Amino acid sequence: MILHHVPGSRSMRVLWLIEELGLDCELRLWSLTDGGLRSPEFRALSPAGRIPALEVDGRAIFESGAIVQYLAEREGRLAPGPGEPERADFLEWVNFAETQANILQALNIHHIFLRPESARSIPLMRLDTKRLAVTARALDDHLAGRGTLLSEFSAADCMLGFNIEALFRFLATADYPALAAYRDRMTVRPAYRRALARAGGDAIYERDFYEVPDVPG
Ligand SMILES: N[C@@H](CCC(=O)N[C@@H](CS)C(=O)NCC(=O)O)C(=O)O
């Protein structure tokens, strides 16, 4: 198995699950900024040039949600199968994780990647921060009084748990206590720590918290 990876990116979801499942994999490192993801070599693995891609069972799979679901089902663990009681919940949270990650990605672009800073749109930064807050409120309500997204730890937690460190770069921890406690539970899991040690931590953020500025630039 070969995981195409960028430290701090969505490929961490897959590596974390691989560690939870006790599988072997080789890591191939890429950069988000040097143009490598646009190369024919990488596009042959992931046609939109996005991380992650996983080479497994004689083919490459792209889309982190598809990879996570494929691996959990292949191993028969950490995902309720078709017809099982929490199947729909599992599919909802795996896909919700991407709804939320897309808002985080937009905020990363606004706050970090877009240059010059005067090109940034403060109304869009405010809008995306509000849209992120709606997803955080939904999660905080869901997680109040429970340890994991489903009745026990599942691959959906690898999908969604990965988002939370980034989420608290834009939203205050104090407003989402159940979500903050969930983040703390997930990030001390031995498999998460092993994945982090292997994969390298976040390579995107230079600040602990990003406020929406009052004026551009
Ligand atoms: N829905 C896709 C999104 C993949 C994605 O956007 N990955 C980011 C890294 S976290 C990426 O490759 N960005 C490069 C780019 O946007 O050019 C998935 O879950 O795999």
The ligand as an SDF file (V2000), in Angstrom:
LIG
                    3D

 20 19  0  0  0  0  0  0  0  0999 V2000
  -12.6510   15.8440   -1.3720 N   0  0  0  0  0  0  0  0  0  0  0  0
  -11.2450   15.5960   -1.5140 C   0  0  0  0  0  0  0  0  0  0  0  0
  -10.4820   16.9020   -1.3040 C   0  0  0  0  0  0  0  0  0  0  0  0
   -8.9860   16.7130   -1.4770 C   0  0  0  0  0  0  0  0  0  0  0  0
   -8.2150   18.0230   -1.3090 C   0  0  0  0  0  0  0  0  0  0  0  0
   -8.6900   19.1150   -1.6510 O   0  0  0  0  0  0  0  0  0  0  0  0
   -6.9960   17.9070   -0.7890 N   0  0  0  0  0  0  0  0  0  0  0  0
   -6.1520   19.0750   -0.6170 C   0  0  0  0  0  0  0  0  0  0  0  0
   -5.1590   18.8300    0.5300 C   0  0  0  0  0  0  0  0  0  0  0  0
   -5.9880   18.6790    2.0780 S   0  0  0  0  0  0  0  0  0  0  0  0
   -5.3460   19.3010   -1.8750 C   0  0  0  0  0  0  0  0  0  0  0  0
   -4.8780   18.3700   -2.4780 O   0  0  0  0  0  0  0  0  0  0  0  0
   -5.1780   20.5660   -2.2640 N   0  0  0  0  0  0  0  0  0  0  0  0
   -4.4180   20.9100   -3.4120 C   0  0  0  0  0  0  0  0  0  0  0  0
   -5.1620   21.8650   -4.3110 C   0  0  0  0  0  0  0  0  0  0  0  0
   -6.2710   22.2800   -3.9770 O   0  0  0  0  0  0  0  0  0  0  0  0
   -4.5950   22.1920   -5.3550 O   0  0  0  0  0  0  0  0  0  0  0  0
  -10.8070   14.5250   -0.5170 C   0  0  0  0  0  0  0  0  0  0  0  0
  -11.4510   14.4190    0.5360 O   0  0  0  0  0  0  0  0  0  0  0  0
   -9.8470   13.7830   -0.7800 O   0  0  0  0  0  0  0  0  0  0  0  0
  1  2  1  0
  2  3  1  0
  2 18  1  0
  3  4  1  0
  4  5  1  0
  5  6  2  0
  5  7  1  0
  7  8  1  0
  8  9  1  0
  8 11  1  0
  9 10  1  0
 11 12  2  0
 11 13  1  0
 13 14  1  0
 14 15  1  0
 15 16  2  0
 15 17  1  0
 18 19  2  0
 18 20  1  0
M  END
$$$$
